[in-house]
Amino acid sequence: MEIDAEFRRQIAVSLAAAAVFIVGLVAIGVTFGGSAVLPETGAIALVALLTGFVLLMAGVGTFLMRANDGS
């Protein structure tokens, strides 16, 4: 299977979005992870991160579809 430039771009953009999510998880863990239980502010930050990730992936999908239509 040959990987063309468009497919490589899709992989790179998707991996970058996933890396942003993982960095966010680590940041929340470092900031709020001092005890065995996640505090309320940490839980809100986690929900915000998950919501942001879903919206980010929707935006990435839209971007990749529009970029593919222009080719």
PyMOL Python script that loads the backbone (N, CA, C, O; Angstrom):
from pymol import cmd

cmd.read_pdbstr("""\
ATOM      1  N   MET A   1       0.845  -1.176   0.000  1.00  0.00           N
ATOM      2  CA  MET A   1       0.000   0.000   0.000  1.00  0.00           C
ATOM      3  C   MET A   1       0.888   1.236   0.000  1.00  0.00           C
ATOM      4  O   MET A   1       1.719   1.428   0.888  1.00  0.00           O
ATOM      5  N   GLU A   2       0.700   2.043  -0.986  1.00  0.00           N
ATOM      6  CA  GLU A   2       1.487   3.263  -1.094  1.00  0.00           C
ATOM      7  C   GLU A   2       0.761   4.413  -0.401  1.00  0.00           C
ATOM      8  O   GLU A   2      -0.445   4.596  -0.564  1.00  0.00           O
ATOM      9  N   ILE A   3       1.514   5.174   0.368  1.00  0.00           N
ATOM     10  CA  ILE A   3       0.945   6.312   1.097  1.00  0.00           C
ATOM     11  C   ILE A   3       1.255   7.575   0.318  1.00  0.00           C
ATOM     12  O   ILE A   3       2.412   7.974   0.191  1.00  0.00           O
ATOM     13  N   ASP A   4       0.198   8.206  -0.207  1.00  0.00           N
ATOM     14  CA  ASP A   4       0.396   9.429  -0.973  1.00  0.00           C
ATOM     15  C   ASP A   4       0.461  10.640  -0.041  1.00  0.00           C
ATOM     16  O   ASP A   4       0.296  10.514   1.172  1.00  0.00           O
ATOM     17  N   ALA A   5       0.702  11.797  -0.620  1.00  0.00           N
ATOM     18  CA  ALA A   5       0.892  13.014   0.175  1.00  0.00           C
ATOM     19  C   ALA A   5      -0.367  13.396   0.947  1.00  0.00           C
ATOM     20  O   ALA A   5      -0.275  13.855   2.086  1.00  0.00           O
ATOM     21  N   GLU A   6      -1.534  13.216   0.348  1.00  0.00           N
ATOM     22  CA  GLU A   6      -2.796  13.562   1.012  1.00  0.00           C
ATOM     23  C   GLU A   6      -3.007  12.694   2.254  1.00  0.00           C
ATOM     24  O   GLU A   6      -3.405  13.196   3.305  1.00  0.00           O
ATOM     25  N   PHE A   7      -2.744  11.409   2.131  1.00  0.00           N
ATOM     26  CA  PHE A   7      -2.918  10.494   3.261  1.00  0.00           C
ATOM     27  C   PHE A   7      -1.910  10.804   4.367  1.00  0.00           C
ATOM     28  O   PHE A   7      -2.244  10.734   5.549  1.00  0.00           O
ATOM     29  N   ARG A   8      -0.680  11.147   3.989  1.00  0.00           N
ATOM     30  CA  ARG A   8       0.329  11.539   4.988  1.00  0.00           C
ATOM     31  C   ARG A   8      -0.102  12.788   5.740  1.00  0.00           C
ATOM     32  O   ARG A   8       0.100  12.886   6.950  1.00  0.00           O
ATOM     33  N   ARG A   9      -0.697  13.749   5.027  1.00  0.00           N
ATOM     34  CA  ARG A   9      -1.178  14.969   5.671  1.00  0.00           C
ATOM     35  C   ARG A   9      -2.307  14.637   6.648  1.00  0.00           C
ATOM     36  O   ARG A   9      -2.345  15.188   7.748  1.00  0.00           O
ATOM     37  N   GLN A  10      -3.213  13.759   6.273  1.00  0.00           N
ATOM     38  CA  GLN A  10      -4.299  13.352   7.165  1.00  0.00           C
ATOM     39  C   GLN A  10      -3.748  12.686   8.421  1.00  0.00           C
ATOM     40  O   GLN A  10      -4.218  12.957   9.526  1.00  0.00           O
ATOM     41  N   ILE A  11      -2.768  11.828   8.258  1.00  0.00           N
ATOM     42  CA  ILE A  11      -2.151  11.157   9.399  1.00  0.00           C
ATOM     43  C   ILE A  11      -1.467  12.174  10.307  1.00  0.00           C
ATOM     44  O   ILE A  11      -1.631  12.119  11.526  1.00  0.00           O
ATOM     45  N   ALA A  12      -0.713  13.089   9.739  1.00  0.00           N
ATOM     46  CA  ALA A  12       0.026  14.076  10.535  1.00  0.00           C
ATOM     47  C   ALA A  12      -0.911  14.996  11.307  1.00  0.00           C
ATOM     48  O   ALA A  12      -0.675  15.279  12.481  1.00  0.00           O
ATOM     49  N   VAL A  13      -1.961  15.461  10.660  1.00  0.00           N
ATOM     50  CA  VAL A  13      -2.899  16.359  11.333  1.00  0.00           C
ATOM     51  C   VAL A  13      -3.638  15.622  12.449  1.00  0.00           C
ATOM     52  O   VAL A  13      -3.833  16.177  13.531  1.00  0.00           O
ATOM     53  N   SER A  14      -4.044  14.396  12.201  1.00  0.00           N
ATOM     54  CA  SER A  14      -4.744  13.613  13.222  1.00  0.00           C
ATOM     55  C   SER A  14      -3.825  13.292  14.403  1.00  0.00           C
ATOM     56  O   SER A  14      -4.255  13.358  15.555  1.00  0.00           O
ATOM     57  N   LEU A  15      -2.592  12.952  14.132  1.00  0.00           N
ATOM     58  CA  LEU A  15      -1.642  12.678  15.213  1.00  0.00           C
ATOM     59  C   LEU A  15      -1.337  13.932  16.020  1.00  0.00           C
ATOM     60  O   LEU A  15      -1.174  13.860  17.238  1.00  0.00           O
ATOM     61  N   ALA A  16      -1.260  15.074  15.358  1.00  0.00           N
ATOM     62  CA  ALA A  16      -1.020  16.329  16.077  1.00  0.00           C
ATOM     63  C   ALA A  16      -2.197  16.654  16.997  1.00  0.00           C
ATOM     64  O   ALA A  16      -1.992  17.097  18.127  1.00  0.00           O
ATOM     65  N   ALA A  17      -3.415  16.440  16.530  1.00  0.00           N
ATOM     66  CA  ALA A  17      -4.590  16.688  17.362  1.00  0.00           C
ATOM     67  C   ALA A  17      -4.615  15.735  18.553  1.00  0.00           C
ATOM     68  O   ALA A  17      -4.947  16.148  19.664  1.00  0.00           O
ATOM     69  N   ALA A  18      -4.274  14.478  18.341  1.00  0.00           N
ATOM     70  CA  ALA A  18      -4.217  13.515  19.439  1.00  0.00           C
ATOM     71  C   ALA A  18      -3.106  13.868  20.426  1.00  0.00           C
ATOM     72  O   ALA A  18      -3.265  13.681  21.632  1.00  0.00           O
ATOM     73  N   ALA A  19      -1.987  14.377  19.920  1.00  0.00           N
ATOM     74  CA  ALA A  19      -0.893  14.784  20.800  1.00  0.00           C
ATOM     75  C   ALA A  19      -1.305  15.967  21.674  1.00  0.00           C
ATOM     76  O   ALA A  19      -0.924  16.036  22.843  1.00  0.00           O
ATOM     77  N   VAL A  20      -2.077  16.893  21.117  1.00  0.00           N
ATOM     78  CA  VAL A  20      -2.586  18.020  21.913  1.00  0.00           C
ATOM     79  C   VAL A  20      -3.454  17.498  23.052  1.00  0.00           C
ATOM     80  O   VAL A  20      -3.369  17.994  24.175  1.00  0.00           O
ATOM     81  N   PHE A  21      -4.283  16.506  22.771  1.00  0.00           N
ATOM     82  CA  PHE A  21      -5.135  15.913  23.803  1.00  0.00           C
ATOM     83  C   PHE A  21      -4.296  15.250  24.900  1.00  0.00           C
ATOM     84  O   PHE A  21      -4.575  15.425  26.086  1.00  0.00           O
ATOM     85  N   ILE A  22      -3.289  14.506  24.515  1.00  0.00           N
ATOM     86  CA  ILE A  22      -2.442  13.820  25.496  1.00  0.00           C
ATOM     87  C   ILE A  22      -1.673  14.829  26.351  1.00  0.00           C
ATOM     88  O   ILE A  22      -1.539  14.644  27.560  1.00  0.00           O
ATOM     89  N   VAL A  23      -1.174  15.882  25.732  1.00  0.00           N
ATOM     90  CA  VAL A  23      -0.490  16.935  26.491  1.00  0.00           C
ATOM     91  C   VAL A  23      -1.452  17.576  27.482  1.00  0.00           C
ATOM     92  O   VAL A  23      -1.074  17.871  28.616  1.00  0.00           O
ATOM     93  N   GLY A  24      -2.692  17.792  27.060  1.00  0.00           N
ATOM     94  CA  GLY A  24      -3.704  18.333  27.964  1.00  0.00           C
ATOM     95  C   GLY A  24      -3.985  17.413  29.137  1.00  0.00           C
ATOM     96  O   GLY A  24      -4.133  17.878  30.267  1.00  0.00           O
ATOM     97  N   LEU A  25      -4.060  16.113  28.884  1.00  0.00           N
ATOM     98  CA  LEU A  25      -4.258  15.150  29.969  1.00  0.00           C
ATOM     99  C   LEU A  25      -3.101  15.186  30.965  1.00  0.00           C
ATOM    100  O   LEU A  25      -3.316  15.162  32.177  1.00  0.00           O
ATOM    101  N   VAL A  26      -1.896  15.241  30.454  1.00  0.00           N
ATOM    102  CA  VAL A  26      -0.727  15.301  31.330  1.00  0.00           C
ATOM    103  C   VAL A  26      -0.732  16.600  32.133  1.00  0.00           C
ATOM    104  O   VAL A  26      -0.418  16.598  33.323  1.00  0.00           O
ATOM    105  N   ALA A  27      -1.085  17.699  31.488  1.00  0.00           N
ATOM    106  CA  ALA A  27      -1.123  18.986  32.184  1.00  0.00           C
ATOM    107  C   ALA A  27      -2.162  18.974  33.307  1.00  0.00           C
ATOM    108  O   ALA A  27      -1.904  19.495  34.392  1.00  0.00           O
ATOM    109  N   ILE A  28      -3.317  18.391  33.058  1.00  0.00           N
ATOM    110  CA  ILE A  28      -4.341  18.288  34.108  1.00  0.00           C
ATOM    111  C   ILE A  28      -3.851  17.373  35.222  1.00  0.00           C
ATOM    112  O   ILE A  28      -4.061  17.664  36.400  1.00  0.00           O
ATOM    113  N   GLY A  29      -3.212  16.292  34.867  1.00  0.00           N
ATOM    114  CA  GLY A  29      -2.686  15.384  35.880  1.00  0.00           C
ATOM    115  C   GLY A  29      -1.628  16.023  36.754  1.00  0.00           C
ATOM    116  O   GLY A  29      -1.605  15.810  37.966  1.00  0.00           O
ATOM    117  N   VAL A  30      -0.757  16.802  36.149  1.00  0.00           N
ATOM    118  CA  VAL A  30       0.301  17.469  36.913  1.00  0.00           C
ATOM    119  C   VAL A  30      -0.281  18.574  37.785  1.00  0.00           C
ATOM    120  O   VAL A  30       0.136  18.756  38.929  1.00  0.00           O
ATOM    121  N   THR A  31      -1.239  19.305  37.244  1.00  0.00           N
ATOM    122  CA  THR A  31      -1.813  20.428  37.971  1.00  0.00           C
ATOM    123  C   THR A  31      -2.707  19.985  39.126  1.00  0.00           C
ATOM    124  O   THR A  31      -2.630  20.550  40.217  1.00  0.00           O
ATOM    125  N   PHE A  32      -3.553  18.981  38.900  1.00  0.00           N
ATOM    126  CA  PHE A  32      -4.556  18.605  39.884  1.00  0.00           C
ATOM    127  C   PHE A  32      -4.317  17.228  40.495  1.00  0.00           C
ATOM    128  O   PHE A  32      -5.134  16.776  41.298  1.00  0.00           O
ATOM    129  N   GLY A  33      -3.246  16.555  40.152  1.00  0.00           N
ATOM    130  CA  GLY A  33      -3.049  15.169  40.568  1.00  0.00           C
ATOM    131  C   GLY A  33      -2.271  14.974  41.842  1.00  0.00           C
ATOM    132  O   GLY A  33      -1.522  14.002  41.944  1.00  0.00           O
ATOM    133  N   GLY A  34      -2.408  15.849  42.825  1.00  0.00           N
ATOM    134  CA  GLY A  34      -1.646  15.732  44.055  1.00  0.00           C
ATOM    135  C   GLY A  34      -2.207  14.727  45.039  1.00  0.00           C
ATOM    136  O   GLY A  34      -1.512  14.328  45.973  1.00  0.00           O
ATOM    137  N   SER A  35      -3.461  14.303  44.849  1.00  0.00           N
ATOM    138  CA  SER A  35      -4.079  13.375  45.789  1.00  0.00           C
ATOM    139  C   SER A  35      -4.648  12.181  45.036  1.00  0.00           C
ATOM    140  O   SER A  35      -4.512  12.067  43.818  1.00  0.00           O
ATOM    141  N   ALA A  36      -5.291  11.293  45.796  1.00  0.00           N
ATOM    142  CA  ALA A  36      -5.860  10.099  45.182  1.00  0.00           C
ATOM    143  C   ALA A  36      -7.157  10.403  44.440  1.00  0.00           C
ATOM    144  O   ALA A  36      -7.579   9.623  43.586  1.00  0.00           O
ATOM    145  N   VAL A  37      -7.787  11.522  44.757  1.00  0.00           N
ATOM    146  CA  VAL A  37      -9.069  11.881  44.155  1.00  0.00           C
ATOM    147  C   VAL A  37      -8.890  13.169  43.358  1.00  0.00           C
ATOM    148  O   VAL A  37      -8.233  14.104  43.816  1.00  0.00           O
ATOM    149  N   LEU A  38      -9.470  13.212  42.177  1.00  0.00           N
ATOM    150  CA  LEU A  38      -9.414  14.411  41.348  1.00  0.00           C
ATOM    151  C   LEU A  38     -10.367  15.456  41.933  1.00  0.00           C
ATOM    152  O   LEU A  38     -11.554  15.174  42.098  1.00  0.00           O
ATOM    153  N   PRO A  39      -9.869  16.661  42.251  1.00  0.00           N
ATOM    154  CA  PRO A  39     -10.759  17.682  42.808  1.00  0.00           C
ATOM    155  C   PRO A  39     -11.780  18.165  41.778  1.00  0.00           C
ATOM    156  O   PRO A  39     -11.678  17.867  40.588  1.00  0.00           O
ATOM    157  N   GLU A  40     -12.758  18.914  42.264  1.00  0.00           N
ATOM    158  CA  GLU A  40     -13.837  19.376  41.387  1.00  0.00           C
ATOM    159  C   GLU A  40     -13.313  20.233  40.243  1.00  0.00           C
ATOM    160  O   GLU A  40     -13.776  20.096  39.110  1.00  0.00           O
ATOM    161  N   THR A  41     -12.373  21.097  40.515  1.00  0.00           N
ATOM    162  CA  THR A  41     -11.830  21.938  39.446  1.00  0.00           C
ATOM    163  C   THR A  41     -11.075  21.108  38.408  1.00  0.00           C
ATOM    164  O   THR A  41     -11.091  21.423  37.219  1.00  0.00           O
ATOM    165  N   GLY A  42     -10.420  20.055  38.866  1.00  0.00           N
ATOM    166  CA  GLY A  42      -9.748  19.160  37.930  1.00  0.00           C
ATOM    167  C   GLY A  42     -10.735  18.397  37.062  1.00  0.00           C
ATOM    168  O   GLY A  42     -10.484  18.164  35.879  1.00  0.00           O
ATOM    169  N   ALA A  43     -11.864  18.009  37.656  1.00  0.00           N
ATOM    170  CA  ALA A  43     -12.891  17.309  36.890  1.00  0.00           C
ATOM    171  C   ALA A  43     -13.498  18.225  35.832  1.00  0.00           C
ATOM    172  O   ALA A  43     -13.758  17.797  34.708  1.00  0.00           O
ATOM    173  N   ILE A  44     -13.719  19.470  36.193  1.00  0.00           N
ATOM    174  CA  ILE A  44     -14.249  20.434  35.224  1.00  0.00           C
ATOM    175  C   ILE A  44     -13.237  20.659  34.099  1.00  0.00           C
ATOM    176  O   ILE A  44     -13.612  20.756  32.931  1.00  0.00           O
ATOM    177  N   ALA A  45     -11.972  20.740  34.454  1.00  0.00           N
ATOM    178  CA  ALA A  45     -10.928  20.902  33.437  1.00  0.00           C
ATOM    179  C   ALA A  45     -10.885  19.687  32.509  1.00  0.00           C
ATOM    180  O   ALA A  45     -10.678  19.831  31.304  1.00  0.00           O
ATOM    181  N   LEU A  46     -11.080  18.498  33.067  1.00  0.00           N
ATOM    182  CA  LEU A  46     -11.079  17.281  32.251  1.00  0.00           C
ATOM    183  C   LEU A  46     -12.261  17.256  31.296  1.00  0.00           C
ATOM    184  O   LEU A  46     -12.108  16.891  30.131  1.00  0.00           O
ATOM    185  N   VAL A  47     -13.435  17.638  31.777  1.00  0.00           N
ATOM    186  CA  VAL A  47     -14.615  17.697  30.904  1.00  0.00           C
ATOM    187  C   VAL A  47     -14.412  18.742  29.811  1.00  0.00           C
ATOM    188  O   VAL A  47     -14.785  18.515  28.660  1.00  0.00           O
ATOM    189  N   ALA A  48     -13.825  19.881  30.161  1.00  0.00           N
ATOM    190  CA  ALA A  48     -13.545  20.919  29.169  1.00  0.00           C
ATOM    191  C   ALA A  48     -12.544  20.413  28.127  1.00  0.00           C
ATOM    192  O   ALA A  48     -12.688  20.697  26.938  1.00  0.00           O
ATOM    193  N   LEU A  49     -11.536  19.669  28.569  1.00  0.00           N
ATOM    194  CA  LEU A  49     -10.558  19.114  27.638  1.00  0.00           C
ATOM    195  C   LEU A  49     -11.217  18.123  26.687  1.00  0.00           C
ATOM    196  O   LEU A  49     -10.948  18.150  25.486  1.00  0.00           O
ATOM    197  N   LEU A  50     -12.073  17.254  27.203  1.00  0.00           N
ATOM    198  CA  LEU A  50     -12.767  16.285  26.349  1.00  0.00           C
ATOM    199  C   LEU A  50     -13.677  16.991  25.342  1.00  0.00           C
ATOM    200  O   LEU A  50     -13.727  16.611  24.172  1.00  0.00           O
ATOM    201  N   THR A  51     -14.392  18.013  25.797  1.00  0.00           N
ATOM    202  CA  THR A  51     -15.250  18.774  24.898  1.00  0.00           C
ATOM    203  C   THR A  51     -14.419  19.467  23.823  1.00  0.00           C
ATOM    204  O   THR A  51     -14.772  19.449  22.643  1.00  0.00           O
ATOM    205  N   GLY A  52     -13.328  20.069  24.236  1.00  0.00           N
ATOM    206  CA  GLY A  52     -12.434  20.715  23.276  1.00  0.00           C
ATOM    207  C   GLY A  52     -11.861  19.739  22.267  1.00  0.00           C
ATOM    208  O   GLY A  52     -11.713  20.069  21.090  1.00  0.00           O
ATOM    209  N   PHE A  53     -11.537  18.529  22.728  1.00  0.00           N
ATOM    210  CA  PHE A  53     -10.981  17.520  21.822  1.00  0.00           C
ATOM    211  C   PHE A  53     -12.009  17.093  20.782  1.00  0.00           C
ATOM    212  O   PHE A  53     -11.677  16.937  19.607  1.00  0.00           O
ATOM    213  N   VAL A  54     -13.253  16.905  21.207  1.00  0.00           N
ATOM    214  CA  VAL A  54     -14.307  16.529  20.261  1.00  0.00           C
ATOM    215  C   VAL A  54     -14.493  17.628  19.222  1.00  0.00           C
ATOM    216  O   VAL A  54     -14.598  17.348  18.028  1.00  0.00           O
ATOM    217  N   LEU A  55     -14.534  18.880  19.675  1.00  0.00           N
ATOM    218  CA  LEU A  55     -14.680  19.991  18.736  1.00  0.00           C
ATOM    219  C   LEU A  55     -13.457  20.122  17.829  1.00  0.00           C
ATOM    220  O   LEU A  55     -13.592  20.424  16.643  1.00  0.00           O
ATOM    221  N   LEU A  56     -12.268  19.898  18.381  1.00  0.00           N
ATOM    222  CA  LEU A  56     -11.044  19.948  17.580  1.00  0.00           C
ATOM    223  C   LEU A  56     -11.062  18.888  16.488  1.00  0.00           C
ATOM    224  O   LEU A  56     -10.714  19.173  15.342  1.00  0.00           O
ATOM    225  N   MET A  57     -11.464  17.669  16.832  1.00  0.00           N
ATOM    226  CA  MET A  57     -11.500  16.595  15.834  1.00  0.00           C
ATOM    227  C   MET A  57     -12.554  16.860  14.771  1.00  0.00           C
ATOM    228  O   MET A  57     -12.357  16.525  13.603  1.00  0.00           O
ATOM    229  N   ALA A  58     -13.679  17.465  15.172  1.00  0.00           N
ATOM    230  CA  ALA A  58     -14.690  17.840  14.180  1.00  0.00           C
ATOM    231  C   ALA A  58     -14.121  18.893  13.226  1.00  0.00           C
ATOM    232  O   ALA A  58     -14.343  18.827  12.017  1.00  0.00           O
ATOM    233  N   GLY A  59     -13.392  19.855  13.773  1.00  0.00           N
ATOM    234  CA  GLY A  59     -12.764  20.863  12.933  1.00  0.00           C
ATOM    235  C   GLY A  59     -11.698  20.281  12.025  1.00  0.00           C
ATOM    236  O   GLY A  59     -11.582  20.673  10.864  1.00  0.00           O
ATOM    237  N   VAL A  60     -10.925  19.352  12.548  1.00  0.00           N
ATOM    238  CA  VAL A  60      -9.889  18.696  11.735  1.00  0.00           C
ATOM    239  C   VAL A  60     -10.528  17.906  10.597  1.00  0.00           C
ATOM    240  O   VAL A  60     -10.047  17.938   9.464  1.00  0.00           O
ATOM    241  N   GLY A  61     -11.605  17.204  10.904  1.00  0.00           N
ATOM    242  CA  GLY A  61     -12.308  16.443   9.860  1.00  0.00           C
ATOM    243  C   GLY A  61     -12.858  17.349   8.774  1.00  0.00           C
ATOM    244  O   GLY A  61     -12.763  17.041   7.587  1.00  0.00           O
ATOM    245  N   THR A  62     -13.437  18.472   9.190  1.00  0.00           N
ATOM    246  CA  THR A  62     -13.960  19.430   8.224  1.00  0.00           C
ATOM    247  C   THR A  62     -12.833  20.010   7.374  1.00  0.00           C
ATOM    248  O   THR A  62     -12.967  20.142   6.158  1.00  0.00           O
ATOM    249  N   PHE A  63     -11.730  20.352   8.019  1.00  0.00           N
ATOM    250  CA  PHE A  63     -10.581  20.888   7.289  1.00  0.00           C
ATOM    251  C   PHE A  63     -10.059  19.880   6.263  1.00  0.00           C
ATOM    252  O   PHE A  63      -9.783  20.237   5.118  1.00  0.00           O
ATOM    253  N   LEU A  64      -9.928  18.636   6.677  1.00  0.00           N
ATOM    254  CA  LEU A  64      -9.391  17.627   5.763  1.00  0.00           C
ATOM    255  C   LEU A  64     -10.353  17.344   4.611  1.00  0.00           C
ATOM    256  O   LEU A  64      -9.912  17.109   3.486  1.00  0.00           O
ATOM    257  N   MET A  65     -11.657  17.364   4.874  1.00  0.00           N
ATOM    258  CA  MET A  65     -12.625  17.153   3.792  1.00  0.00           C
ATOM    259  C   MET A  65     -12.565  18.301   2.785  1.00  0.00           C
ATOM    260  O   MET A  65     -12.595  18.070   1.576  1.00  0.00           O
ATOM    261  N   ARG A  66     -12.481  19.536   3.282  1.00  0.00           N
ATOM    262  CA  ARG A  66     -12.430  20.679   2.369  1.00  0.00           C
ATOM    263  C   ARG A  66     -11.105  20.731   1.608  1.00  0.00           C
ATOM    264  O   ARG A  66     -11.073  21.107   0.436  1.00  0.00           O
ATOM    265  N   ALA A  67     -10.018  20.353   2.274  1.00  0.00           N
ATOM    266  CA  ALA A  67      -8.724  20.330   1.603  1.00  0.00           C
ATOM    267  C   ALA A  67      -8.718  19.263   0.501  1.00  0.00           C
ATOM    268  O   ALA A  67      -8.104  19.447  -0.551  1.00  0.00           O
ATOM    269  N   ASN A  68      -9.404  18.155   0.756  1.00  0.00           N
ATOM    270  CA  ASN A  68      -9.469  17.077  -0.215  1.00  0.00           C
ATOM    271  C   ASN A  68     -10.357  17.467  -1.407  1.00  0.00           C
ATOM    272  O   ASN A  68     -10.088  17.044  -2.531  1.00  0.00           O
ATOM    273  N   ASP A  69     -11.400  18.258  -1.181  1.00  0.00           N
ATOM    274  CA  ASP A  69     -12.274  18.690  -2.271  1.00  0.00           C
ATOM    275  C   ASP A  69     -11.567  19.640  -3.227  1.00  0.00           C
ATOM    276  O   ASP A  69     -11.853  19.650  -4.424  1.00  0.00           O
ATOM    277  N   GLY A  70     -10.652  20.432  -2.703  1.00  0.00           N
ATOM    278  CA  GLY A  70      -9.939  21.402  -3.527  1.00  0.00           C
ATOM    279  C   GLY A  70      -8.903  20.767  -4.447  1.00  0.00           C
ATOM    280  O   GLY A  70      -8.463  21.397  -5.409  1.00  0.00           O
ATOM    281  N   SER A  71      -8.512  19.539  -4.166  1.00  0.00           N
ATOM    282  CA  SER A  71      -7.468  18.882  -4.957  1.00  0.00           C
ATOM    283  C   SER A  71      -7.986  18.395  -6.277  1.00  0.00           C
ATOM    284  O   SER A  71      -7.232  17.819  -7.062  1.00  0.00           O
TER     285      SER A  71
END
""", "prot")
cmd.dss("prot")
cmd.show_as("cartoon", "prot")
cmd.util.cbc("prot")
cmd.orient("prot")
